[in-house]
Amino acid sequence: MIKLRIARRGQGKSGGFRSIVLFRHGSRAFFVYGFAKNERDNIRADELKAFRKLADHLLNMNDADILEAIKNGTIKEIEYHG
C-alpha cells in the first residue's frame, strides 16, 4: 500500500491531494481512494487496516478473477497509453 502525494496547481504537494494505491512491483496497481489534504489530514487506523485487507485480496487475484471483477463492475480498468 502506497500513499501518494499529488500536487495541486499553485499549492504544491503539501496543499494538494493524497491517494491510496495498492501496488505489487512488476504485477499490478489499484487506485482505491483519494482525498484533498485540506479536507482531512490522513486516513484513520481502521481505514488503514481495511486498505491492507483489501490489498491482500486484490493483489492475490488471478487474471480471470480480475477480468470477472471488471466485467461485473466491481473494479474499473484505467488504461494509459503514455
C-alpha positions as CSV (number, residue, x, y, z in Angstrom):
1,M,0.0,0.0,0.0
2,I,1.3,3.4,-1.0
3,K,0.1,6.8,0.0
4,L,0.9,9.2,-2.9
5,R,1.1,13.0,-2.6
6,I,-0.2,14.8,-5.6
7,A,0.4,18.5,-6.1
8,R,-2.4,20.9,-6.6
9,R,-1.9,23.7,-9.1
10,G,-0.5,26.7,-7.2
11,Q,-0.3,24.9,-3.9
12,G,2.3,22.2,-4.3
13,K,2.2,18.8,-2.7
14,S,1.6,19.9,0.9
15,G,-1.7,21.6,-0.1
16,G,-2.6,19.0,-2.7
17,F,-4.2,15.6,-2.7
18,R,-3.4,12.2,-1.3
19,S,-4.2,8.9,-3.0
20,I,-4.1,5.3,-1.7
21,V,-2.7,2.9,-4.3
22,L,-2.4,-0.8,-3.7
23,F,0.7,-1.9,-5.6
24,R,2.8,-5.0,-6.2
25,H,6.0,-4.3,-8.1
26,G,6.0,-5.9,-11.6
27,S,2.4,-7.0,-11.3
28,R,-0.4,-4.5,-10.9
29,A,-1.7,-1.5,-9.1
30,F,-5.1,-0.5,-7.9
31,F,-6.1,3.1,-7.1
32,V,-8.6,2.8,-4.3
33,Y,-9.0,6.2,-2.6
34,G,-8.2,9.8,-2.9
35,F,-8.8,12.9,-0.8
36,A,-7.9,16.6,-0.7
37,K,-5.3,17.4,2.0
38,N,-7.4,20.4,3.1
39,E,-10.4,18.2,3.8
40,R,-8.6,15.7,6.1
41,D,-5.1,15.1,7.3
42,N,-4.8,11.4,6.9
43,I,-6.6,8.1,6.9
44,R,-7.7,6.6,10.2
45,A,-6.2,3.4,11.7
46,D,-9.4,1.4,10.9
47,E,-9.2,2.6,7.3
48,L,-5.5,1.6,7.1
49,K,-6.4,-1.8,8.3
50,A,-9.3,-2.1,5.8
51,F,-7.0,-1.0,2.9
52,R,-4.4,-3.6,3.9
53,K,-7.1,-6.3,3.9
54,L,-8.3,-5.1,0.5
55,A,-4.7,-5.1,-0.8
56,D,-4.3,-8.7,0.3
57,H,-7.5,-9.7,-1.6
58,L,-6.9,-7.6,-4.8
59,L,-3.2,-8.3,-5.2
60,N,-3.8,-12.0,-4.9
61,M,-6.5,-12.2,-7.6
62,N,-5.6,-14.0,-10.8
63,D,-6.2,-12.7,-14.3
64,A,-9.6,-14.5,-14.6
65,D,-10.8,-13.0,-11.3
66,I,-9.8,-9.5,-12.3
67,L,-11.5,-9.8,-15.7
68,E,-14.7,-11.0,-14.0
69,A,-14.5,-8.1,-11.5
70,I,-14.1,-5.7,-14.4
71,K,-17.0,-7.3,-16.3
72,N,-19.4,-7.1,-13.3
73,G,-18.4,-3.6,-12.4
74,T,-16.7,-4.3,-9.1
75,I,-13.5,-2.7,-10.4
76,K,-12.8,-0.4,-13.3
77,E,-9.7,-0.7,-15.5
78,I,-8.0,2.5,-16.4
79,E,-5.8,2.3,-19.4
80,Y,-2.8,4.6,-20.0
81,H,-1.2,5.0,-23.4
82,G,1.7,7.3,-22.5
